[in-house]
Amino acid sequence: AGKTTLNLTLSGLVATRAGQVGFDGQDITGLHSRQVVQHGLIQVPEGRKVFPNLSVHENLELGAFTRGRERKQQNLDKVYETFPR
């Protein structure tokens, strides 16, 4: 059905053959995957494909890594507010 190819294309891991990829009002067509992540578009592993030996907090810290040290705590606070225990 093309779901995997679509996700890989959105993430910048597969080249777009036609058309454009837009995210948050910006054209991200052809960007490297690192640049796509910096725009805020990420993939979240399905099921238990996170780092099983790390705590939930440690996994969230890894997810906040690219947002910069100065915004890390702000991002973690937002996640904990959105998803309270």
C-alpha positions as CSV (number, residue, x, y, z in Angstrom):
1,A,0.0,0.0,0.0
2,G,3.1,2.3,0.1
3,K,3.0,3.2,3.8
4,T,6.6,2.4,4.5
5,T,7.8,4.2,1.3
6,L,5.7,7.3,2.2
7,N,7.2,7.4,5.7
8,L,10.7,7.0,4.4
9,T,10.1,9.8,1.8
10,L,8.6,12.1,4.4
11,S,11.7,11.5,6.6
12,G,14.1,12.2,3.8
13,L,15.4,8.7,3.6
14,V,14.0,8.0,0.1
15,A,14.1,10.6,-2.7
16,T,10.9,12.1,-3.9
17,R,10.2,11.1,-7.5
18,A,7.5,13.7,-8.2
19,G,5.6,16.4,-6.3
20,Q,6.5,18.1,-3.1
21,V,6.7,17.3,0.6
22,G,5.3,20.0,2.8
23,F,5.4,20.2,6.6
24,D,4.3,22.9,8.9
25,G,3.9,25.3,6.0
26,Q,7.4,24.7,4.6
27,D,8.6,22.8,1.6
28,I,10.9,20.0,2.9
29,T,11.2,18.2,-0.5
30,G,14.7,16.8,-0.9
31,L,16.0,17.7,2.5
32,H,18.5,15.3,4.2
33,S,16.9,13.3,7.1
34,R,18.8,15.4,9.6
35,Q,17.3,18.6,8.3
36,V,13.8,17.0,8.3
37,V,14.2,16.2,12.0
38,Q,15.4,19.8,12.7
39,H,12.1,21.0,11.2
40,G,10.3,18.8,13.8
41,L,9.2,15.9,11.7
42,I,10.2,12.6,13.2
43,Q,9.3,8.9,13.2
44,V,8.4,7.1,16.4
45,P,9.2,3.4,16.5
46,E,6.2,1.2,16.7
47,G,5.7,-1.1,19.7
48,R,8.7,-1.7,21.8
49,K,11.4,-0.6,19.3
50,V,12.7,2.1,21.7
51,F,15.7,1.5,23.9
52,P,14.4,-1.1,26.3
53,N,17.3,-0.8,28.8
54,L,16.6,2.9,29.3
55,S,13.9,4.5,31.5
56,V,11.0,6.4,30.0
57,H,12.8,9.6,31.0
58,E,16.1,8.6,29.4
59,N,14.2,7.7,26.1
60,L,12.5,11.2,26.2
61,E,15.9,12.8,26.8
62,L,17.2,11.1,23.6
63,G,14.2,12.4,21.7
64,A,14.9,16.0,23.0
65,F,18.5,15.8,22.0
66,T,18.3,17.7,18.7
67,R,16.2,20.5,20.2
68,G,19.2,21.9,21.9
69,R,20.4,21.8,25.5
70,E,18.8,25.2,26.4
71,R,15.3,23.9,25.3
72,K,15.7,20.3,26.6
73,Q,14.0,20.9,30.0
74,Q,11.3,23.0,28.4
75,N,10.5,20.2,26.0
76,L,10.5,17.5,28.7
77,D,8.2,19.6,30.9
78,K,5.8,20.0,28.0
79,V,5.8,16.2,27.4
80,Y,5.1,15.4,31.1
81,E,2.3,18.0,31.1
82,T,0.8,16.5,28.0
83,F,1.1,12.9,29.2
84,P,1.0,13.0,33.0
85,R,1.8,9.8,34.9
